[in-house]
């Protein structure tokens, strides 16, 4: 009777200890920053943490780190990526897709890129920021790969490669701390590299040396590969003498000397001294320091921390939404310059010293003003001034007309450049404001989706689904894509996307749209927020490819019949119940045609048992002449949705021909409990 409280206390202590490790580790790794303001190792630690209290502790730790080491502009994308990584891990928990280390690493890197690309597109140097973002995404994936065996261990001994990676990533946070002009972080990196190579051999030593050197060179921002060459060679030679501490130390120092002496670099001497110091420390350490036994840990249980996560998600979303509101709270003041400034500045240069200045600008001021005013439309249309643009009484009187024209053209070029810059700045401001709103919607949607993470299937599926596709005449593949699936929350989703044009290019666009939207919905993001995000992303893609896609999405909760139709440029949909047919339409533009956050047309209703839902692309029926389709639906008395889809396709070919790709998807909610997926 007295043993239960003792066991419970031990479990609680282990839980608190585990949360403390995650908290301080994430906080320390946040200091390991790369160019561009990224902290990929902290995000890797968060993604590798167990679901529940540990992940929340890691999130709090990196939040503390951002307060200490980040500016507000850098903290915002980092915390957004951290929260979304936790939410994605929670949404996919238990799924076969993310059981392996590889898939969990790829998931974390993908979520990081999804957030990073929003800020890269708004950057003044997108190419440089894109390279930094891509490198950080690779390190996020590596962090998850190496931290998982350490933070969620299942074997008796800790993974040596994981310990080495953790040590090197922690050492990065100390790179800028110097003692007597020697970097404390690089000394620690040299010590870890020597210890690993001396015990694990050439392969691990060379790989660890190259990786540590690449990261060190990347953090320095230089154009050389000094540390990559030195650490790679040193790790390789020290590993060739593994098992013998003295020989490994001599090989390491010899390799550093061999690589550094021929090089004229400002950091060559400090690098040699750092390596010598690290070698001395290595020789003084106990031989079994890195052979410690592991402590068996209890598998963490689910806690009530999900409510705290939801609250933080909502608070971050509210902060982003307030920022969005603040950018549009005041009406923009027009900053357009008057073209008259071109003539004022040109006259200041040419006319001030002219003998006829008083005549032109005082006694004949009205005539001069009218002459310049009449020439303005020609200047703005052509982009340069010519003598014929001015009336004869003015051009014949001006004794410095060539000089005046030269001055006007110079000022006009500057005027046009200033106007173009102001318009681009305003467009960037509007786009950034929209991105803040979009990210706020995503966070709110993710928080709302956490309530639906648990499966809600009370009984066997009761729906039947049929589909039919037919390519345009002369094409081998159909440009339309149809998809149906259930989310973990029990939401049935039907998708029909129609890519611009036909054939393989259209198929790729529609398939990409369906795949991205499905990933959003299966991650627990609400449909409207997912569609807004997809529209913004596809608008950026469409700016390069010139393509767009219509999207027809239907979501249905089978237990209640609650159904929603979301349309982005899609053809009408139809609801059949008995002999009555209802038409559902929308007026929103297709995905990718509007760059600003655009909402789809939404129609909500409740489906009764025995109802059919029919989705068609515009190649099946002309939206303005679809009476024949409504007549077919009204007279249909069958119960097989596949037969209905085939019938509609046959009638469409007879009436419309195959002038465009045809896509049809039919949902039937039977009145009995039998179900069939076609």
C-alpha positions as CSV (number, residue, x, y, z in Angstrom):
1,X,0.0,0.0,0.0
2,X,2.9,2.3,0.5
3,X,4.8,1.5,-2.7
4,X,2.4,3.3,-5.1
5,X,3.2,6.8,-4.0
6,X,6.9,6.1,-4.2
7,X,6.6,4.9,-7.8
8,X,4.5,7.9,-8.7
9,X,7.0,10.3,-7.3
10,X,9.8,8.7,-9.3
11,X,7.8,9.0,-12.5
12,X,7.1,12.6,-11.8
13,X,10.8,13.3,-11.1
14,X,11.8,11.7,-14.3
15,X,9.2,13.7,-16.2
16,X,10.4,17.0,-14.7
17,X,14.0,16.0,-15.4
18,X,13.1,15.2,-19.0
19,X,11.3,18.5,-19.5
20,X,14.2,20.4,-18.0
21,X,16.6,18.7,-20.4
22,X,14.4,19.7,-23.4
23,X,14.0,23.2,-22.1
24,X,17.6,24.1,-21.5
25,X,18.8,22.1,-24.6
26,X,16.4,24.0,-26.9
27,X,17.4,27.4,-25.2
28,X,21.1,26.7,-25.7
29,X,20.7,25.5,-29.3
30,X,18.8,28.7,-30.2
31,X,22.2,30.5,-29.7
32,X,23.7,28.4,-32.5
33,X,22.6,30.7,-35.3
34,X,23.4,30.7,-38.9
35,X,23.6,33.7,-41.4
36,X,20.1,34.8,-42.1
37,X,19.0,34.6,-38.4
38,X,18.1,30.9,-38.5
39,X,18.6,28.5,-35.5
40,X,18.0,25.1,-37.2
41,X,19.5,23.0,-34.4
42,X,16.9,24.3,-31.9
43,X,14.1,23.5,-34.4
44,X,15.6,20.0,-34.9
45,X,15.5,19.5,-31.1
46,X,11.9,20.6,-31.0
47,X,10.9,18.2,-33.8
48,X,12.7,15.3,-32.1
49,X,11.1,15.9,-28.7
50,X,8.4,13.5,-27.6
51,X,4.8,14.7,-27.9
52,X,3.4,16.2,-24.7
53,X,5.2,18.1,-22.0
54,X,8.6,17.6,-23.6
55,X,7.7,19.4,-26.8
56,X,6.1,22.2,-24.8
57,X,9.3,22.5,-22.7
58,X,11.4,22.7,-25.8
59,X,9.1,25.4,-27.3
60,X,9.4,27.4,-24.1
61,X,13.2,26.9,-24.2
62,X,13.6,28.2,-27.7
63,X,11.2,31.1,-26.8
64,X,13.6,32.1,-24.0
65,X,16.5,31.7,-26.5
66,X,14.8,34.0,-29.0
67,X,14.3,36.7,-26.3
68,X,18.0,36.5,-25.5
69,X,19.6,36.1,-28.9
70,X,17.1,37.2,-31.6
71,X,15.6,40.5,-32.8
72,X,11.9,40.7,-33.2
73,X,12.0,40.3,-37.0
74,X,14.2,37.2,-36.6
75,X,12.2,35.7,-33.7
76,X,8.8,35.8,-35.6
77,X,9.6,33.3,-38.3
78,X,11.6,31.1,-35.9
79,X,8.8,30.8,-33.4
80,X,6.2,30.3,-36.2
81,X,8.3,27.4,-37.5
82,X,8.7,25.9,-34.0
83,X,5.0,26.0,-33.3
84,X,4.0,24.6,-36.7
85,X,6.6,21.8,-36.4
86,X,5.0,20.8,-33.0
87,X,1.5,21.0,-34.6
88,X,2.6,18.9,-37.6
89,X,4.2,16.3,-35.4
90,X,1.0,16.2,-33.3
91,X,-1.2,15.9,-36.4
92,X,0.8,13.1,-37.9
93,X,1.5,11.3,-34.6
94,X,0.9,7.6,-35.1
95,X,0.8,7.8,-38.9
96,X,2.9,5.4,-40.8
97,X,4.3,8.3,-42.9
98,X,6.3,9.7,-40.0
99,X,7.3,6.6,-38.0
100,X,10.8,6.5,-39.4
101,X,13.6,9.0,-38.6
102,X,13.8,9.9,-42.3
103,X,10.2,10.9,-42.6
104,X,10.2,12.9,-39.4
105,X,13.3,14.7,-40.6
106,X,11.7,15.5,-43.9
107,X,8.5,16.7,-42.3
108,X,10.4,19.1,-40.0
109,X,12.4,20.5,-42.9
110,X,9.3,20.9,-45.1
111,X,7.5,22.8,-42.4
112,X,10.5,25.1,-41.9
113,X,10.7,25.7,-45.6
114,X,7.0,26.5,-45.8
115,X,7.5,29.3,-43.2
116,X,10.8,30.4,-44.6
117,X,9.6,30.9,-48.1
118,X,7.1,33.5,-46.9
119,X,9.9,35.7,-45.7
120,X,12.4,34.9,-48.5
121,X,9.9,36.2,-51.1
122,X,9.7,39.5,-49.2
123,X,13.4,39.9,-48.8
124,X,15.5,42.5,-50.5
125,X,18.1,39.9,-51.3
126,X,16.0,36.8,-52.1
127,X,18.8,34.7,-53.6
128,X,21.1,35.0,-50.6
129,X,18.2,34.4,-48.2
130,X,17.0,31.5,-50.2
131,X,20.4,29.8,-49.9
132,X,20.6,30.5,-46.2
133,X,17.0,29.1,-45.8
134,X,17.9,25.9,-47.8
135,X,21.0,25.3,-45.8
136,X,19.1,25.8,-42.6
137,X,16.4,23.3,-43.7
138,X,19.1,20.7,-44.3
139,X,20.5,21.2,-40.8
140,X,16.9,21.0,-39.4
141,X,16.6,17.6,-41.0
142,X,20.0,16.5,-39.7
143,X,19.2,17.8,-36.2
144,X,16.0,15.6,-36.1
145,X,17.9,12.6,-37.4
146,X,20.7,12.8,-34.8
147,X,18.7,14.1,-31.8
148,X,15.9,11.4,-32.0
149,X,18.1,8.6,-30.6
150,X,19.2,10.9,-27.8
151,X,15.8,12.4,-26.8
152,X,13.7,9.3,-27.4
153,X,16.2,6.5,-26.8
154,X,15.2,2.8,-27.1
155,X,18.6,1.2,-27.0
156,X,20.9,0.7,-24.0
157,X,23.8,2.9,-25.2
158,X,23.7,6.4,-26.5
159,X,24.4,6.9,-30.2
160,X,28.0,8.2,-30.6
161,X,27.2,10.0,-33.8
162,X,24.2,11.7,-32.1
163,X,26.3,12.7,-29.2
164,X,29.0,14.2,-31.5
165,X,26.4,16.1,-33.5
166,X,24.8,17.5,-30.3
167,X,28.2,18.6,-29.0
168,X,29.2,20.3,-32.3
169,X,25.9,22.1,-32.5
170,X,26.2,23.3,-28.9
171,X,29.8,24.4,-29.7
172,X,28.5,26.6,-32.5
173,X,26.8,28.8,-29.9
174,X,30.2,29.6,-28.5
175,X,31.9,30.5,-31.8
176,X,31.8,34.3,-31.1
177,X,33.1,34.0,-27.5
178,X,36.8,34.6,-27.5
179,X,39.5,34.2,-24.9
180,X,42.8,35.9,-25.9
181,X,41.6,36.1,-29.5
182,X,40.9,32.3,-29.6
183,X,37.3,31.1,-30.2
184,X,36.0,29.0,-27.3
185,X,33.5,27.4,-29.7
186,X,36.2,26.3,-32.2
187,X,38.3,24.9,-29.3
188,X,35.3,22.8,-28.2
189,X,34.7,21.7,-31.7
190,X,38.3,20.6,-32.1
191,X,38.1,18.7,-28.8
192,X,35.0,16.9,-29.8
193,X,36.3,16.1,-33.3
194,X,39.5,14.7,-31.9
195,X,37.7,12.6,-29.3
196,X,35.3,11.2,-31.9
197,X,37.9,10.4,-34.5
198,X,40.3,8.9,-31.9
199,X,37.6,6.4,-30.8
200,X,35.4,5.8,-33.9
201,X,37.9,5.7,-36.7
202,X,38.5,7.5,-40.1
203,X,35.0,7.4,-41.5
204,X,33.3,9.2,-38.7
205,X,36.3,11.5,-38.1
206,X,36.4,12.6,-41.7
207,X,32.7,13.0,-42.0
208,X,32.5,15.0,-38.7
209,X,35.4,17.1,-39.7
210,X,34.0,18.1,-43.1
211,X,30.6,18.8,-41.5
212,X,32.0,20.9,-38.7
213,X,34.3,22.8,-41.1
214,X,31.5,23.6,-43.6
215,X,29.3,24.9,-40.8
216,X,32.1,27.0,-39.4
217,X,33.0,28.5,-42.8
218,X,29.3,29.2,-43.5
219,X,28.9,31.0,-40.2
220,X,32.0,33.2,-40.9
221,X,30.4,34.2,-44.2
222,X,33.7,34.0,-46.0
223,X,34.4,32.8,-49.5
224,X,37.1,30.2,-48.5
225,X,36.9,26.7,-47.0
226,X,39.7,27.0,-44.5
227,X,38.0,25.1,-41.6
228,X,36.5,22.6,-44.0
229,X,39.9,21.5,-45.3
230,X,41.6,21.6,-41.9
231,X,39.0,19.8,-39.9
232,X,38.3,17.3,-42.6
233,X,42.0,16.3,-43.0
234,X,42.6,16.4,-39.2
235,X,39.6,14.1,-38.5
236,X,40.7,11.7,-41.2
237,X,44.3,11.4,-40.0
238,X,43.3,11.3,-36.3
239,X,40.8,8.5,-37.1
240,X,43.5,6.5,-38.8
241,X,45.1,6.2,-35.3
242,X,41.9,5.3,-33.5
243,X,42.3,3.4,-30.2
244,X,45.7,5.1,-29.4
245,X,45.2,8.5,-27.8
246,X,48.7,9.7,-28.1
247,X,49.0,8.7,-31.7
248,X,45.6,10.2,-32.6
249,X,46.6,13.5,-30.9
250,X,49.9,13.7,-32.8
251,X,48.1,12.9,-36.1
252,X,45.6,15.6,-35.4
253,X,48.2,18.3,-34.7
254,X,50.2,17.1,-37.7
255,X,47.3,17.4,-40.0
256,X,46.5,20.9,-38.7
257,X,50.1,22.0,-39.2
258,X,50.1,20.5,-42.7
259,X,46.9,22.3,-43.7
260,X,47.5,25.7,-42.0
261,X,51.2,26.5,-42.6
262,X,50.9,27.0,-46.5
263,X,47.8,29.2,-46.1
264,X,47.9,32.9,-45.6
265,X,44.7,33.5,-43.7
266,X,44.0,35.8,-40.8
267,X,42.5,32.8,-38.9
268,X,45.3,30.4,-39.6
269,X,47.3,31.1,-36.5
270,X,44.3,31.2,-34.1
271,X,43.2,27.9,-35.6
272,X,46.5,26.3,-34.9
273,X,46.6,27.5,-31.3
274,X,43.0,26.4,-30.8
275,X,43.8,22.9,-32.0
276,X,46.9,22.7,-29.8
277,X,44.8,23.7,-26.8
278,X,42.1,21.2,-27.6
279,X,44.7,18.5,-28.1
280,X,46.2,19.2,-24.6
281,X,42.8,19.0,-23.0
282,X,42.1,15.8,-24.8
283,X,45.2,14.1,-23.5
284,X,44.3,15.1,-19.9
285,X,40.8,13.8,-20.0
286,X,40.0,10.3,-18.5
287,X,39.9,7.6,-21.1
288,X,36.4,6.4,-20.3
289,X,34.8,9.8,-20.2
290,X,32.8,9.2,-23.4
291,X,31.9,5.6,-22.5
292,X,29.2,6.4,-19.9
293,X,26.4,4.1,-19.4
294,X,22.9,5.2,-20.3
295,X,20.1,5.7,-17.8
296,X,16.9,3.8,-18.7
297,X,14.0,6.2,-19.0
298,X,10.3,5.7,-18.8
299,X,8.3,6.3,-22.0
300,X,6.6,9.7,-21.5
301,X,2.8,9.8,-21.2
302,X,0.4,12.2,-22.8
303,X,-0.3,15.2,-20.6
304,X,-2.7,18.1,-20.6
305,X,-0.1,20.3,-22.3
306,X,-2.1,20.4,-25.5
307,X,-4.4,23.1,-24.0
308,X,-1.3,25.2,-23.3
309,X,-0.1,24.7,-26.8
310,X,-3.5,25.8,-28.2
311,X,-3.4,28.9,-26.1
312,X,0.1,29.8,-27.3
313,X,-0.9,29.2,-30.9
314,X,-3.9,31.5,-30.5
315,X,-1.8,34.2,-28.8
316,X,0.8,34.1,-31.5
317,X,-2.0,34.3,-34.1
318,X,-3.5,37.3,-32.3
319,X,-0.2,39.1,-32.2
320,X,0.3,38.5,-36.0
321,X,-3.3,39.7,-36.6
322,X,-2.7,42.9,-34.5
323,X,0.4,43.5,-36.6
324,X,-1.6,43.0,-39.7
325,X,-4.2,45.5,-38.5
326,X,-1.6,48.1,-37.5
327,X,-0.2,48.1,-41.1
328,X,-3.7,49.1,-42.4
329,X,-5.0,51.2,-39.6
330,X,-4.2,54.5,-41.2
331,X,-5.2,55.5,-44.8
332,X,-2.1,55.6,-47.1
333,X,-1.0,59.1,-47.9
334,X,-0.4,59.7,-51.6
335,X,3.3,60.3,-52.2
336,X,3.0,60.8,-56.0
337,X,5.1,63.7,-57.1
338,X,3.8,66.4,-59.5
339,X,5.5,66.1,-62.9
340,X,6.0,69.9,-62.7
341,X,9.0,69.2,-60.4
342,X,10.9,68.1,-63.5
343,X,10.7,71.5,-65.1
344,X,11.4,73.3,-61.8
345,X,14.6,71.5,-61.3
346,X,15.7,71.7,-64.9
347,X,15.0,75.5,-64.9
348,X,17.0,75.9,-61.7
349,X,20.0,74.4,-63.5
350,X,19.7,76.1,-66.9
351,X,17.5,79.2,-66.7
352,X,18.8,80.9,-63.6
353,X,21.9,82.3,-65.3
354,X,20.2,82.9,-68.7
355,X,19.9,86.5,-70.0
356,X,16.2,85.9,-70.8
357,X,15.3,84.6,-67.3
358,X,13.2,87.6,-66.3
359,X,11.4,87.6,-69.7
360,X,10.5,83.9,-69.6
361,X,9.7,83.5,-65.9
362,X,8.3,86.9,-65.0
363,X,6.9,89.0,-67.8
364,X,6.0,86.0,-70.0
365,X,5.4,83.6,-67.1
366,X,1.9,82.5,-68.3
367,X,3.2,81.6,-71.7
368,X,6.1,79.7,-70.3
369,X,3.8,77.8,-67.9
370,X,1.4,76.9,-70.7
371,X,4.2,75.7,-72.9
372,X,5.6,73.4,-70.3
373,X,2.2,72.2,-69.3
374,X,1.3,71.4,-72.9
375,X,4.6,69.4,-73.3
376,X,4.0,67.3,-70.1
377,X,1.8,64.6,-71.7
378,X,4.3,64.0,-74.5
379,X,7.2,63.7,-72.0
380,X,5.3,61.2,-69.7
381,X,4.2,59.0,-72.7
382,X,7.6,58.9,-74.5
383,X,9.9,59.1,-71.4
384,X,12.0,61.9,-72.9
385,X,11.6,65.5,-74.1
386,X,12.1,66.7,-77.7
387,X,12.0,70.2,-79.2
388,X,8.9,69.5,-81.1
389,X,7.0,68.9,-77.8
390,X,7.1,72.7,-77.1
391,X,5.1,75.4,-78.9
392,X,7.0,77.5,-81.5
393,X,6.8,80.8,-79.6
394,X,8.7,79.1,-76.7
395,X,11.2,77.0,-78.6
396,X,12.2,79.9,-80.9
397,X,12.6,82.2,-77.9
398,X,14.7,79.9,-75.7
399,X,18.4,80.5,-76.4
400,X,19.5,77.4,-74.4
401,X,17.0,75.0,-75.7
402,X,19.5,72.0,-76.1
403,X,20.8,72.4,-72.6
404,X,17.2,72.7,-71.2
405,X,16.2,69.5,-73.0
406,X,19.2,67.7,-71.6
407,X,18.4,68.9,-68.1
408,X,14.7,68.0,-68.5
409,X,15.5,64.5,-69.7
410,X,17.8,63.9,-66.7
411,X,15.3,65.1,-64.2
412,X,12.5,63.1,-66.0
413,X,14.5,59.8,-65.7
414,X,15.0,60.5,-62.0
415,X,11.3,61.3,-61.6
416,X,10.2,58.1,-63.3
417,X,12.7,56.0,-61.2
418,X,11.4,57.5,-58.0
419,X,7.8,56.8,-59.0
420,X,8.6,53.2,-59.9
421,X,10.4,52.7,-56.6
422,X,7.5,54.1,-54.6
423,X,5.0,51.8,-56.4
424,X,7.2,48.7,-55.8
425,X,7.5,49.7,-52.1
426,X,3.8,50.0,-51.7
427,X,3.2,46.7,-53.5
428,X,5.7,45.0,-51.1
429,X,4.0,46.6,-48.1
430,X,0.6,45.2,-49.2
431,X,2.1,41.8,-49.9
432,X,3.8,41.7,-46.5
433,X,0.6,42.8,-44.8
434,X,-1.2,40.0,-46.5
435,X,1.4,37.4,-45.4
436,X,1.0,38.5,-41.8
437,X,-2.7,37.9,-42.0
438,X,-2.2,34.5,-43.8
439,X,0.3,33.3,-41.1
440,X,-2.2,34.4,-38.4
441,X,-5.0,32.4,-40.1
442,X,-2.7,29.4,-40.3
443,X,-1.9,29.5,-36.6
444,X,-5.5,29.9,-35.6
445,X,-6.5,27.1,-37.9
446,X,-3.8,24.8,-36.5
447,X,-5.0,25.6,-32.9
448,X,-8.6,24.8,-33.9
449,X,-7.6,21.6,-35.6
450,X,-5.9,20.3,-32.4
451,X,-9.4,19.6,-31.0
452,X,-10.1,17.3,-33.9
453,X,-6.8,15.4,-33.8
454,X,-8.4,12.3,-32.3
455,X,-10.3,10.0,-34.7
456,X,-14.0,10.5,-34.7
457,X,-15.2,7.4,-36.5
458,X,-18.2,6.0,-34.6
459,X,-19.1,3.4,-37.1
460,X,-18.0,2.0,-40.5
461,X,-17.9,4.5,-43.4
462,X,-21.4,4.9,-44.9
463,X,-20.6,6.9,-48.1
464,X,-20.2,5.7,-51.7
465,X,-18.0,7.6,-54.2
466,X,-17.7,7.3,-57.9
467,X,-15.4,9.2,-60.4
468,X,-14.8,9.4,-64.1
469,X,-12.1,11.2,-66.1
470,X,-11.7,11.7,-69.9
471,X,-8.9,13.7,-71.6
472,X,-9.5,16.2,-74.3
473,X,-9.6,14.9,-77.9
474,X,-6.1,14.4,-79.1
475,X,-4.5,14.2,-75.6
476,X,-3.2,11.2,-73.9
477,X,-3.8,12.3,-70.3
478,X,-6.6,14.3,-68.6
479,X,-5.7,17.7,-67.1
480,X,-8.3,17.3,-64.4
481,X,-7.6,15.5,-61.0
482,X,-10.1,14.0,-58.6
483,X,-9.2,13.0,-55.0
484,X,-11.2,11.7,-52.1
485,X,-9.9,11.0,-48.6
486,X,-10.7,11.2,-44.8
487,X,-8.7,13.2,-42.3
488,X,-7.9,11.8,-38.8
489,X,-10.7,13.9,-37.4
490,X,-13.2,12.0,-39.5
491,X,-13.8,14.8,-42.1
492,X,-14.6,13.4,-45.6
493,X,-13.0,15.5,-48.4
494,X,-13.7,15.5,-52.1
495,X,-11.4,17.4,-54.4
496,X,-11.7,18.2,-58.1
497,X,-9.0,20.5,-59.7
498,X,-8.9,21.6,-63.3
499,X,-5.5,22.8,-64.5
500,X,-5.2,25.5,-67.2
501,X,-5.1,24.1,-70.7
502,X,-5.0,20.4,-71.3
503,X,-2.6,17.4,-71.4
504,X,0.4,16.7,-69.3
505,X,1.1,20.4,-68.2
506,X,-2.5,20.8,-67.0
507,X,-2.4,17.4,-65.2
508,X,0.8,18.4,-63.3
509,X,-0.7,21.7,-62.1
510,X,-4.0,20.1,-61.0
511,X,-2.2,17.2,-59.3
512,X,0.1,19.5,-57.5
513,X,-2.8,21.6,-56.2
514,X,-4.6,18.5,-55.0
515,X,-1.5,17.1,-53.3
516,X,-0.7,20.4,-51.4
517,X,-4.3,20.9,-50.4
518,X,-4.6,17.4,-49.1
519,X,-1.4,17.8,-47.1
520,X,-2.8,20.9,-45.4
521,X,-6.2,19.3,-44.7
522,X,-4.6,16.1,-43.3
523,X,-2.4,18.2,-41.1
524,X,-5.5,19.5,-39.4
525,X,-5.6,23.0,-41.0
526,X,-9.1,24.3,-41.5
527,X,-10.3,24.2,-45.2
528,X,-10.7,28.0,-45.7
529,X,-7.3,28.8,-44.2
530,X,-5.7,26.0,-46.3
531,X,-7.2,27.4,-49.5
532,X,-6.1,30.9,-48.7
533,X,-2.6,29.8,-48.1
534,X,-2.6,27.6,-51.2
535,X,-3.9,30.6,-53.3
536,X,-1.0,32.8,-52.1
537,X,1.6,30.1,-52.8
538,X,0.2,29.3,-56.2
539,X,0.1,33.0,-57.1
540,X,3.8,33.2,-56.6
541,X,4.3,30.1,-58.7
542,X,1.9,31.5,-61.3
543,X,4.0,34.7,-61.6
544,X,6.7,32.5,-63.2
545,X,4.6,29.9,-65.0
546,X,1.6,31.9,-65.9
547,X,-0.7,29.0,-65.0
548,X,-3.7,28.7,-62.7
549,X,-6.0,26.0,-61.4
550,X,-9.7,25.8,-60.4
551,X,-10.4,24.1,-57.1
552,X,-13.7,22.5,-56.1
553,X,-13.6,21.2,-52.5
554,X,-16.4,19.5,-50.6
555,X,-16.1,18.6,-46.9
556,X,-18.7,16.5,-45.1
557,X,-19.1,15.2,-41.6
558,X,-20.9,11.9,-42.1
559,X,-22.2,11.7,-38.5
560,X,-24.2,14.9,-38.8
561,X,-24.4,15.5,-42.6
562,X,-22.8,19.0,-42.2
563,X,-21.3,19.8,-45.6
564,X,-19.4,22.8,-47.0
565,X,-18.6,23.6,-50.7
566,X,-15.5,25.7,-51.3
567,X,-15.0,27.0,-54.8
568,X,-12.1,28.8,-56.5
569,X,-13.2,29.4,-60.1
570,X,-14.8,26.0,-60.2
571,X,-17.8,25.0,-62.3
572,X,-21.3,24.6,-60.6
573,X,-21.9,21.6,-58.3
574,X,-25.2,19.8,-57.9
575,X,-27.1,18.3,-55.0
576,X,-29.7,15.7,-55.8
577,X,-32.3,14.4,-53.3
578,X,-35.1,12.4,-54.8
579,X,-36.4,14.4,-57.9
580,X,-35.1,17.8,-56.8
581,X,-31.8,19.2,-57.8
582,X,-29.9,22.2,-56.2
583,X,-27.2,24.1,-58.0
584,X,-24.2,25.4,-56.0
585,X,-22.1,28.1,-57.7
586,X,-19.3,30.6,-56.9
587,X,-17.7,33.7,-58.4
588,X,-14.1,33.6,-57.0
589,X,-11.2,33.5,-59.4
590,X,-9.1,30.3,-59.8
591,X,-6.2,29.6,-57.5
592,X,-3.1,31.6,-58.6
593,X,-4.8,34.5,-60.3
594,X,-4.9,36.8,-57.2
595,X,-1.7,37.4,-55.2
596,X,-3.4,39.0,-52.2
597,X,-5.1,36.7,-49.7
598,X,-8.3,35.8,-51.4
599,X,-11.1,33.7,-49.8
600,X,-13.0,31.0,-51.7
601,X,-16.8,31.1,-52.1
602,X,-18.3,28.9,-49.3
603,X,-21.7,27.3,-49.2
604,X,-22.7,25.4,-46.1
605,X,-25.7,23.1,-45.7
606,X,-26.7,19.7,-44.2
607,X,-27.1,16.6,-46.4
608,X,-29.8,14.2,-45.7
609,X,-29.4,10.4,-46.2
610,X,-30.2,9.4,-49.8
611,X,-28.5,12.6,-51.2
612,X,-26.1,12.8,-54.1
613,X,-23.3,15.4,-54.5
614,X,-22.0,15.8,-58.1
615,X,-18.8,17.7,-58.9
616,X,-17.9,18.4,-62.5
617,X,-15.3,20.4,-64.4
618,X,-16.2,23.0,-67.0
619,X,-15.4,20.5,-69.8
620,X,-18.4,18.4,-68.8
621,X,-21.1,21.0,-69.2
622,X,-21.3,24.7,-70.1
623,X,-22.3,26.5,-66.9
624,X,-24.8,28.6,-68.8
625,X,-26.4,25.6,-70.6
626,X,-26.5,22.8,-68.1
627,X,-30.3,22.1,-68.1
628,X,-29.6,18.6,-69.7
629,X,-27.4,17.7,-66.7
630,X,-30.0,18.8,-64.2
631,X,-32.6,16.8,-66.1
632,X,-30.4,13.7,-65.9
633,X,-29.9,14.1,-62.1
634,X,-33.6,14.8,-61.5
635,X,-34.6,11.6,-63.3
636,X,-31.9,9.3,-61.9
637,X,-33.3,6.6,-59.8
638,X,-30.2,4.4,-59.2
639,X,-28.0,4.2,-56.1
640,X,-24.6,3.5,-57.6
641,X,-22.6,6.8,-57.9
642,X,-20.1,5.2,-60.4
643,X,-23.0,4.4,-62.8
644,X,-24.2,8.0,-62.4
645,X,-20.7,9.4,-63.2
646,X,-20.4,7.2,-66.3
647,X,-23.8,8.3,-67.5
648,X,-23.0,12.0,-67.1
649,X,-19.7,11.4,-69.0
650,X,-21.4,9.6,-71.9
651,X,-24.0,12.3,-72.2
652,X,-21.4,15.1,-72.0
653,X,-19.4,13.5,-74.9
654,X,-22.5,13.3,-77.0
655,X,-23.5,16.9,-76.4
656,X,-20.2,18.7,-75.9
657,X,-17.8,16.5,-77.7
658,X,-14.3,16.3,-76.1
659,X,-13.5,20.0,-76.5
660,X,-11.9,20.0,-73.0
661,X,-10.8,17.7,-70.3
662,X,-13.7,16.1,-68.3
663,X,-13.7,15.3,-64.6
664,X,-16.6,14.0,-62.6
665,X,-16.8,13.0,-58.9
666,X,-20.1,11.8,-57.3
667,X,-20.8,11.3,-53.5
668,X,-23.8,9.3,-52.4
669,X,-25.0,9.0,-48.8
670,X,-27.1,5.9,-48.6
671,X,-30.1,5.6,-46.4
672,X,-28.9,2.2,-45.0
673,X,-25.7,1.2,-43.3
674,X,-24.1,-0.5,-46.4
675,X,-21.1,1.2,-47.9
676,X,-19.0,0.8,-50.9
677,X,-16.0,2.8,-52.1
678,X,-15.7,2.8,-55.9
